[in-house]
């Protein structure tokens, strides 16, 4: 049995206009900044549900994609290389005070989909600001991984093999965030951050995606008439994975003090389905 918990992809972000902040010395740089802002704006409008584009136009603009999830993944794939290019060039002059001031002016803000304070805030989601371009990169990649997972759930009834592949791809992105991206933000310990921007939560999400891929593999094995003994081993593998994820959550109680109860229930319900 698969539990369809889609909350991790329900992120929101505040508007960023790069060309209004960064000074461009030539027309080509200005155009690059404008394209960066344009690519981000369509992501903002989609996740913030503020777009006025009709379904038909959205489908046409994406080349005929009917899945909203696939369209968002496409938008992220167009934005991420531009963002990474900006980070590369900013890193070359990272000690420049003016550049640091520009990054501060961006006011990079994202909400949390796993925080109880964001979920139940009557005034809207709580936004967390970290003045670091790698925070923008990390949260964008987190959204990408969460949407890969959502797409895996979306196609689950029709294509078990592709679904399992997407779960594993999502797991890989989450693990990359845990190992390579978010550790660089840990120096700013005094800055409040969303749970999504912590290496441990990315590790938890990576493990969950692996467990979900395993669950899909079990379903495929059942269709093929795999022996009971092998199925039992596969089930035990999921139990071990979810146990590892749960241990991480409960060993970081200070960091996870604001975690959504629905996320904890999801892991518990997932485990109970195996017994």
C-alpha positions in Angstrom: 0.0 0.0 0.0 1.2 3.5 -0.9 0.3 6.6 1.1 0.0 9.7 -1.1 1.5 12.5 1.1 2.1 15.5 -1.2 2.7 18.2 1.4 6.5 18.5 0.8 6.0 20.1 -2.6 3.6 22.8 -1.2 6.3 25.5 -0.9 5.8 29.2 -1.6 8.3 32.0 -2.2 8.4 35.8 -2.3 9.1 37.7 -5.5 12.7 38.3 -6.6 13.7 40.7 -9.4 17.5 40.2 -10.0 18.0 43.1 -12.4 16.5 45.6 -9.8 19.3 44.6 -7.4 22.4 43.6 -9.3 24.2 46.3 -11.3 24.8 45.2 -14.9 27.8 46.8 -16.7 26.7 45.7 -20.2 23.5 44.9 -22.1 24.3 41.1 -22.2 24.5 40.9 -18.4 21.3 42.8 -18.0 19.5 40.4 -20.4 20.9 37.4 -18.4 19.5 38.9 -15.2 16.1 39.7 -16.8 15.9 36.1 -18.1 16.8 34.8 -14.6 13.9 36.9 -13.1 11.5 35.8 -15.8 12.3 32.1 -15.3 11.8 32.5 -11.6 8.6 34.5 -11.9 6.8 31.7 -13.7 7.8 29.4 -10.8 6.6 31.9 -8.2 3.3 32.3 -9.9 2.8 28.6 -10.1 3.7 27.6 -6.6 2.0 30.7 -5.1 -1.1 30.0 -7.3 -1.1 33.6 -8.5 -0.9 33.0 -12.2 -3.8 34.1 -14.4 -2.8 31.9 -17.4 -5.5 29.5 -18.5 -4.9 25.8 -18.5 -5.0 25.7 -22.3 -2.3 28.4 -22.6 -0.2 26.8 -19.9 -0.3 23.5 -21.8 0.6 25.2 -25.1 3.5 27.2 -23.5 4.9 23.9 -22.1 4.9 22.1 -25.4 1.7 20.2 -24.8 2.3 18.9 -21.2 -1.0 18.1 -19.6 0.5 17.4 -16.1 0.8 20.5 -13.9 3.6 18.7 -12.0 5.6 18.1 -15.2 5.1 21.7 -16.3 6.6 22.9 -12.9 9.5 20.5 -13.3 10.1 22.0 -16.8 10.1 25.5 -15.4 12.6 24.5 -12.7 14.9 22.8 -15.2 15.0 26.1 -17.2 15.7 28.2 -14.1 18.3 26.2 -12.2 21.2 26.4 -14.8 20.8 30.2 -14.9 20.8 30.4 -11.1 23.9 28.2 -10.8 25.6 30.4 -13.4 24.9 33.5 -11.3 26.2 31.8 -8.2 29.4 30.8 -10.0 30.1 34.4 -11.0 29.1 35.8 -7.6 31.5 33.4 -5.9 34.4 34.9 -7.9 33.8 38.2 -6.2 32.3 36.9 -2.9 34.5 39.3 -0.8 33.1 42.4 -2.6 31.0 44.3 -0.1 28.8 45.7 -2.8 27.9 42.2 -4.0 27.1 41.2 -0.5 24.8 44.2 -0.2 23.0 43.2 -3.4 22.4 39.7 -2.1 21.0 41.2 1.1 18.6 43.4 -1.0 17.2 40.3 -2.8 15.4 39.3 0.5 15.3 35.6 -0.5 12.3 34.2 1.3 10.7 30.8 1.2 7.9 29.2 3.3 8.0 25.7 4.9 5.6 22.9 3.9 6.7 20.8 6.9 6.4 23.4 9.6 3.3 23.5 11.8 3.6 27.3 12.2 3.4 27.7 8.4 0.5 25.3 8.0 -1.8 26.8 10.6 -0.9 30.5 10.3 -4.2 32.3 9.6 -2.3 35.2 8.1 -0.8 33.0 5.5 2.4 30.9 5.4 5.4 31.9 7.5 8.4 32.9 5.3 12.0 32.4 6.3 14.7 34.7 4.9 18.4 33.8 4.5 20.6 36.2 2.6 22.6 33.6 0.7 22.2 32.6 -3.0 22.8 28.9 -2.0 19.6 29.2 0.1 17.7 30.0 -3.1 19.5 27.2 -4.9 18.8 24.7 -2.1 15.1 25.5 -1.8 14.6 25.4 -5.6 16.3 22.0 -5.7 14.2 20.9 -2.8 11.1 21.9 -4.7 12.4 20.0 -7.7 13.0 16.9 -5.7 9.6 17.1 -4.1 8.0 17.5 -7.5 9.9 14.5 -8.8 8.4 12.5 -5.9 4.9 14.0 -6.7 5.3 12.9 -10.3 6.3 9.4 -9.2 3.0 9.2 -7.2 1.1 10.7 -10.1 2.2 8.0 -12.6 2.2 5.1 -10.1 -1.1 3.5 -11.3 0.1 3.4 -14.9 3.9 2.8 -14.8 5.5 1.1 -11.8 9.0 1.0 -13.3 9.1 4.7 -14.1 7.5 5.6 -10.8 10.2 3.7 -8.9 12.9 5.4 -11.0 11.5 8.9 -10.2 11.4 8.1 -6.5 15.1 7.2 -6.6 15.9 10.3 -8.6 14.2 12.4 -6.0 16.1 10.6 -3.3 19.4 11.4 -5.0 18.5 15.2 -5.2 17.5 15.2 -1.5 20.8 13.5 -0.6 22.8 16.0 -2.7 21.1 18.8 -0.7 22.0 17.1 2.5 25.6 16.5 1.6 26.6 19.4 -0.7 24.2 22.4 -0.6 22.7 23.0 2.8 25.8 22.3 5.0 27.2 25.6 3.6 24.4 27.5 5.3 25.0 26.0 8.8 27.5 28.8 9.7 24.6 31.2 10.0 23.3 29.4 13.2 21.4 32.4 14.5 19.2 32.6 11.4 15.9 30.9 11.6 15.4 28.5 8.7 12.7 26.2 7.3 13.0 22.5 8.1 13.5 22.0 4.4 16.9 23.9 4.6 18.4 21.5 7.1 20.7 18.6 6.0 19.0 16.2 8.4 15.5 16.8 6.9 16.9 16.3 3.4 18.4 13.0 4.5 15.0 12.0 6.0 13.3 12.9 2.7 15.9 11.0 0.8 15.3 7.9 2.9 11.5 8.2 2.6 11.8 8.3 -1.2 14.0 5.2 -1.2 11.3 3.5 1.0 8.6 4.5 -1.5 10.7 3.2 -4.4 11.0 -0.1 -2.5 7.3 -0.2 -2.0 6.7 0.2 -5.7 9.3 -2.5 -6.4 7.3 -4.8 -4.0 4.1 -4.1 -6.0 5.9 -5.0 -9.2 7.3 -8.1 -7.6 3.8 -9.1 -6.5 2.5 -8.8 -10.0 5.3 -11.2 -11.2 4.4 -13.7 -8.5 7.6 -13.3 -6.5 8.0 -15.8 -3.6 6.7 -14.9 -0.2 10.2 -15.1 1.3 11.6 -12.5 -1.0 8.6 -10.2 -0.5 9.1 -10.4 3.2 12.8 -9.3 2.8 11.7 -6.4 0.7 9.1 -5.4 3.3 11.7 -5.6 6.0 14.0 -3.3 4.0 11.3 -0.6 4.0 10.8 -1.0 7.7 14.6 -0.5 8.3 14.6 2.6 6.1 11.6 4.2 7.8 13.1 3.3 11.2 16.2 5.2 10.2 14.2 8.2 9.1 12.2 8.2 12.4 15.4 7.9 14.4 16.8 11.0 12.7 13.6 13.0 13.4 13.4 12.1 17.1 17.2 12.6 17.7 16.9 16.2 16.5 14.0 17.3 18.7 15.4 20.9 19.0 15.7 21.3 15.3 12.4 19.7 14.7 10.3 21.3 17.4 8.0 22.9 14.9 7.6 19.9 12.6 4.1 19.2 11.2 2.2 16.5 13.0 0.8 15.3 9.7 4.4 14.5 8.5 5.0 12.4 11.6 1.7 10.7 11.1 2.6 9.9 7.5 5.8 8.1 8.5 3.9 6.2 11.3 1.1 5.3 9.0 3.5 4.2 6.3 5.2 1.8 8.9 1.8 0.5 10.1 0.9 -0.5 6.6 3.8 -2.9 6.4 2.6 -4.9 9.4 
